[in-house]
Amino acid sequence: MAPSKRVFLFTAVAAASTLHGRQALNQSTPPTVTLNGSTIENPTAYATPFVLNVEDMWDLLVGPVSTALVTTTASATPVPSSSLIPPPPLYYSSFPSGQQNPMVVKNESWSFPRGFMWGVAGAAWQVEGAVKDEGRGPSVWDVLSHRVTNFEYDNGTADITDNHYYLYKQDLARLAALGVKAYSFSISWSRIMPFGRGPVNQIAIDHYNDLINTCLGYNIIPLATLYHWDTPLALQDTYGGWLSENIVNDFVEYARIAYAAFGDRVDYWFTVNEPSVFCNQYPLPAQYFKNFTIPWQQQPYYCGHNVLLAHSQAYRLGKSMMPNSTIAWKSNGGYKVPLTNSTEDAEAVQRAWDFNEGLWSDPIYLTGDYNDNVKAYISSFLPAFTDGQKAAILGSADIYAHDAYTSQFNFAPDGGIAACLANTSNPLYPVCSNSSFIYTQQDGGWLIGPAADPLTPWLYKATDWVPAFLHYIKDTWAKDKPIAVSEFGFAEPFERQKTYLQDILFDPIRSAYYHDYMEAILIALSEGVNVIGCLAWSFVDNFEWASAYGVRFGMQYVNFSDPTLPRYYKASFFEYKNAFDVYQEK
Ligand code: GAL
């Protein structure tokens, strides 16, 4: 059966239940509406099963999408040697070797171990394009970008983005030409299963098979992420995506299909990417997705709970199917520095760890259950984990993988933590920890480090804190397990405004970020922190979620105005590579 003919039983609930916004979510009784003079007590009782195929879903729920110039898999062409010449000196001293570092000597006490996986990362929805091709079903992000007014910077869509779906052979050739050792990609769930469950799309399996085989052909280690935020739309519309425990079985079934198809060649797996980001996105923008009776403040925690269940079961299944694999999830968040040495600020720092990284890391690495600060908030509305669930969660990661981009200061809210905890309408409730990127006036009032693009206000080049950050992860959660910096990277300020190619390619702050970050990892390694790899975000400029093409994270520039989407190495890619040329044990 051709993928576009596969059917999905879509239950459309009477429109009245979807037309209210956040305010209505707290109500526990169904709404009452008046139609033609007669009162209907429970309009949600009216339901209809629609049968939709993939094409219908796109047409009805997303609308027309753009297609790229290239719509078949392109073969790789040789990378010209002239494009592999490193840039001249930047404005700081670089590592010793290559054209850009005339003055510095190598630090002989540093090295990356031979097996250190230095690589790059991307994610399906941000780089693939070809959103509607070859049987892919829509994800929530296709809807957000097409249907939610002003949601995307400049109304961008990821319909085409880097067209990596068809250009991956050339992309991998370009990574291989620089000697990159590892490529971290995500699998699009709704390509494999257009409705998130049910029929499996063999064309998608064939696609990722070839991508993986192409990696292996270049001796590039493939690392696969099962879920990088692109929830299949059908699951969102049917039961609310991660808000419903229904997602657990569907995710585990999807994991089973991916492990069975690719597990003979992919040894490194990440289940979910950054739950603290995608769970905190709930409630998703009102009016577009079915609202539930879960109060909006609680929605991130329902999501988090279901993530722990889904992740732990997918981990256990993966280890049973691929005993030699390495499986983890991807945590994220900046290093949290107390703004002052007050006791309240120390407590604010702890609360920030507890509600962000700790919400998942404490159960997975320490106890099988939530920490006390989280429990104090969620125990009134979420069920406690059963003993069986706790046992499955505890130890469900072989490494600690952290997307460690930046650092921040944390401090107690105005009026103190206790007052915040007593006031559920405080905007900082329930975490009750404030944050900033600026030192106190007594410490000079400086930024923690140079700012990235204004569209990424959460990101500063705070690389000095990275060794302390890695020690903290080791001491708190990883203990004897290896650590991977599974994403890190920088958005050069205002890069989108540059028009002159050579100017775009010379990205000094990003280059300094990678240089100093590598130095920080070398320091941590020399101090005994077992970092097994790092994956730079990203190998190309791509679709940066709600910032669309307004923000550039690539170590390669992509000219999105040229329909052939040409790629060019930026100076930062050479800086990154150079660290390994100099410091990796041969
Ligand atoms: C990460 C995310 C990536 C990418 C990056 C830069 O949090 O996993 O998808 O967007 O941030 O913002």
Residues whose N, C-alpha, C, O or C-beta is under 5 A from the ligand:
A	BS01	GAL	A123
